[in-house]
Amino acid sequence: MEFFKNIKWFFEEMHEANKEFVSGVRQDVKEFRTDMKDIVKEHNPTMGKAIEGADRLSQAIGNVIKSNPIIFEPKNTIVPDMKSILRESKEWKELKRDSELELADHLIAKRIGKRIGKRIGYTHHGLYIGNNQVIHYSEGEVRIDSLEDFKKDCEMGVVDSVATYSKEEIISRAYSRLGEKRYNLVFNNCEHFVNWCRSGGKMTDSI
């Protein structure tokens, strides 16, 4: 019996070590990628702007697809079922209680699109700053609202996005843009804002 307990412990430890390793790799890759974009922007602003625009466009398109898996579900094709892929590769954790939140968490308010009634899917991103408050892009500006106002009638969860700054730095970066009114659905949206706060460029707007 002790042997099987040891085997179980071994695999649990391996699983945790693997999770930490993958998380570390993701963080290193993101930091390197952001630094490279900053260097390109410094030496060739036109190309840097084009690369940044492509990144933001790609992220915005991905958001639409994830919010509306049924609409983008392929029919009679060899392409894998998008809804199944999204369910299997879930990158956010649904919250059971607001008390599970930690400072600088990347929040998502999510409403999956439905074919019946043609309801369009919706996702909204924000940054948790403590005391049941969220800083996010809303109604065209970066503002602070309560958790309840943020999630409205949606499911709320935490996104496992890369963070290359400390929690204090992330919050400070968010506050540095409080009141900003440069919202753009494709190139400067709520998800871009949160990603910049957590892992964006040190001296630029790279996400």
C-alpha positions as CSV (number, residue, x, y, z in Angstrom):
1,M,0.0,0.0,0.0
2,E,2.9,2.3,0.9
3,F,4.4,1.7,-2.5
4,F,1.3,2.9,-4.4
5,K,1.1,6.0,-2.1
6,N,4.7,6.8,-3.1
7,I,3.9,6.3,-6.8
8,K,0.9,8.6,-6.5
9,W,3.0,11.2,-4.7
10,F,5.7,11.0,-7.4
11,F,3.2,11.6,-10.2
12,E,1.6,14.5,-8.3
13,E,5.0,16.1,-7.8
14,M,5.9,15.6,-11.4
15,H,2.6,17.2,-12.5
16,E,3.2,20.3,-10.3
17,A,6.8,20.6,-11.5
18,N,5.6,20.4,-15.1
19,K,3.0,23.1,-14.5
20,E,5.7,25.4,-13.0
21,F,8.1,24.7,-15.9
22,V,5.5,25.5,-18.5
23,S,4.5,28.7,-16.7
24,G,8.1,29.8,-16.5
25,V,8.7,29.1,-20.2
26,R,5.5,31.0,-21.2
27,Q,6.7,34.0,-19.1
28,D,10.2,33.9,-20.5
29,V,9.0,33.7,-24.1
30,K,6.5,36.5,-23.6
31,E,9.1,38.8,-22.0
32,F,11.6,38.1,-24.8
33,R,8.9,38.7,-27.5
34,T,7.8,42.0,-25.9
35,D,11.4,43.2,-25.6
36,M,12.0,42.3,-29.3
37,K,8.9,44.3,-30.3
38,D,10.2,47.3,-28.3
39,I,13.6,47.1,-30.0
40,V,11.9,47.0,-33.4
41,K,9.7,50.0,-32.5
42,E,12.8,51.9,-31.4
43,H,14.8,51.3,-34.6
44,N,12.0,51.0,-37.1
45,P,8.8,52.6,-35.8
46,T,6.8,51.9,-39.0
47,M,7.5,48.2,-38.9
48,G,7.1,48.1,-35.1
49,K,3.6,49.7,-35.5
50,A,2.7,47.1,-38.2
51,I,3.8,44.2,-36.0
52,E,1.9,45.5,-33.0
53,G,-1.2,46.1,-35.1
54,A,-1.1,42.5,-36.4
55,D,-0.8,41.2,-32.8
56,R,-3.7,43.2,-31.6
57,L,-5.9,42.3,-34.6
58,S,-5.1,38.6,-34.1
59,Q,-6.0,38.8,-30.4
60,A,-9.3,40.6,-31.2
61,I,-10.3,38.0,-33.8
62,G,-9.4,35.1,-31.4
63,N,-11.7,36.8,-28.8
64,V,-14.6,36.8,-31.3
65,I,-14.2,33.2,-32.2
66,K,-13.9,32.1,-28.5
67,S,-17.0,34.0,-27.7
68,N,-19.1,32.5,-30.5
69,P,-17.9,28.9,-30.9
70,I,-21.3,27.8,-32.3
71,I,-21.3,30.4,-35.0
72,F,-17.8,29.4,-36.1
73,E,-18.4,25.7,-35.8
74,P,-17.5,24.0,-39.1
75,K,-20.1,21.8,-40.8
76,N,-19.4,18.7,-43.0
77,T,-15.7,19.4,-43.0
78,I,-12.5,17.7,-41.9
79,V,-11.7,20.8,-39.8
80,P,-12.0,19.9,-36.1
81,D,-15.0,21.1,-34.1
82,M,-14.1,24.6,-32.8
83,K,-16.4,24.2,-29.8
84,S,-14.8,21.0,-28.7
85,I,-11.3,22.5,-29.1
86,L,-12.2,25.6,-27.0
87,R,-13.8,23.4,-24.3
88,E,-10.7,21.1,-24.1
89,S,-8.2,24.0,-24.1
90,K,-10.0,26.1,-21.6
91,E,-7.6,28.8,-20.5
92,W,-9.7,30.5,-17.9
93,K,-11.1,29.2,-14.6
94,E,-14.7,29.9,-13.6
95,L,-15.0,31.4,-10.1
96,K,-17.1,29.8,-7.5
97,R,-16.7,32.7,-5.0
98,D,-15.4,36.2,-5.3
99,S,-13.2,35.5,-2.3
100,E,-11.0,33.3,-4.5
101,L,-9.7,36.5,-6.3
102,E,-6.1,37.7,-5.9
103,L,-4.7,41.1,-6.5
104,A,-3.8,41.7,-10.2
105,D,-5.9,38.8,-11.4
106,H,-6.9,38.9,-15.1
107,L,-10.7,38.8,-15.0
108,I,-13.0,37.8,-17.8
109,A,-16.8,38.2,-17.9
110,K,-18.0,35.7,-20.5
111,R,-21.3,35.0,-22.3
112,I,-21.1,32.3,-24.9
113,G,-23.0,33.0,-28.1
114,K,-26.1,30.9,-28.9
115,R,-27.6,30.0,-32.2
116,I,-31.1,30.1,-30.9
117,G,-32.3,33.7,-30.8
118,K,-29.1,34.7,-32.5
119,R,-27.5,35.9,-29.3
120,I,-24.0,37.1,-29.9
121,G,-21.2,35.9,-27.6
122,Y,-19.5,38.5,-25.4
123,T,-16.3,38.6,-23.4
124,H,-15.0,41.5,-21.4
125,H,-11.7,41.8,-19.6
126,G,-10.6,43.6,-16.5
127,L,-7.9,43.7,-13.8
128,Y,-8.7,43.0,-10.1
129,I,-7.3,45.7,-7.9
130,G,-8.7,44.5,-4.5
131,N,-11.7,45.6,-2.4
132,N,-14.1,44.1,-4.9
133,Q,-13.1,46.6,-7.5
134,V,-12.0,46.2,-11.2
135,I,-10.1,48.5,-13.4
136,H,-11.0,48.1,-17.1
137,Y,-11.9,49.7,-20.4
138,S,-15.6,50.5,-20.2
139,E,-17.8,52.9,-22.2
140,G,-14.7,54.2,-24.0
141,E,-12.4,54.9,-21.1
142,V,-10.3,53.2,-18.5
143,R,-12.3,53.3,-15.2
144,I,-12.8,51.6,-11.9
145,D,-16.1,49.7,-11.2
146,S,-17.3,47.2,-8.7
147,L,-17.1,43.5,-9.4
148,E,-20.9,43.3,-9.7
149,D,-21.0,46.1,-12.3
150,F,-18.1,44.4,-14.2
151,K,-19.7,40.9,-14.5
152,K,-23.3,42.0,-14.9
153,D,-25.2,38.9,-16.1
154,C,-22.1,37.0,-17.3
155,E,-20.0,34.1,-15.9
156,M,-16.9,35.5,-14.4
157,G,-13.5,33.8,-14.3
158,V,-9.8,34.3,-14.1
159,V,-7.6,34.1,-17.2
160,D,-4.3,32.4,-16.9
161,S,-2.5,35.1,-18.8
162,V,1.3,35.7,-18.6
163,A,2.5,38.2,-15.9
164,T,6.0,39.5,-16.2
165,Y,5.6,42.1,-13.5
166,S,5.0,41.9,-9.7
167,K,1.4,42.4,-8.6
168,E,2.2,45.9,-7.3
169,E,3.8,46.9,-10.6
170,I,0.8,45.5,-12.5
171,I,-1.6,47.6,-10.5
172,S,0.6,50.7,-10.8
173,R,0.7,50.2,-14.6
174,A,-3.1,50.0,-14.7
175,Y,-3.5,53.2,-12.6
176,S,-1.1,55.0,-15.0
177,R,-3.8,54.7,-17.7
178,L,-6.8,55.5,-15.5
179,G,-9.0,58.0,-17.4
180,E,-7.5,57.1,-20.8
181,K,-10.1,57.5,-23.7
182,R,-8.4,55.8,-26.6
183,Y,-10.6,52.7,-26.9
184,N,-10.6,50.8,-30.2
185,L,-12.5,47.5,-30.6
186,V,-9.7,46.0,-32.8
187,F,-6.5,47.8,-31.8
188,N,-6.9,49.0,-28.2
189,N,-9.6,47.0,-26.4
190,C,-10.2,45.8,-22.8
191,E,-8.1,42.6,-23.3
192,H,-5.2,44.6,-24.8
193,F,-5.3,46.9,-21.7
194,V,-5.1,44.0,-19.2
195,N,-2.4,42.2,-21.2
196,W,-0.3,45.4,-21.3
197,C,-0.7,45.9,-17.6
198,R,0.5,42.3,-16.8
199,S,3.2,41.7,-19.5
200,G,3.4,44.7,-21.9
201,G,6.3,46.8,-23.0
202,K,8.2,48.7,-20.3
203,M,8.5,51.9,-22.3
204,T,6.0,51.3,-25.1
205,D,2.4,50.2,-25.7
206,S,3.4,46.6,-26.8
207,I,1.1,44.0,-25.6
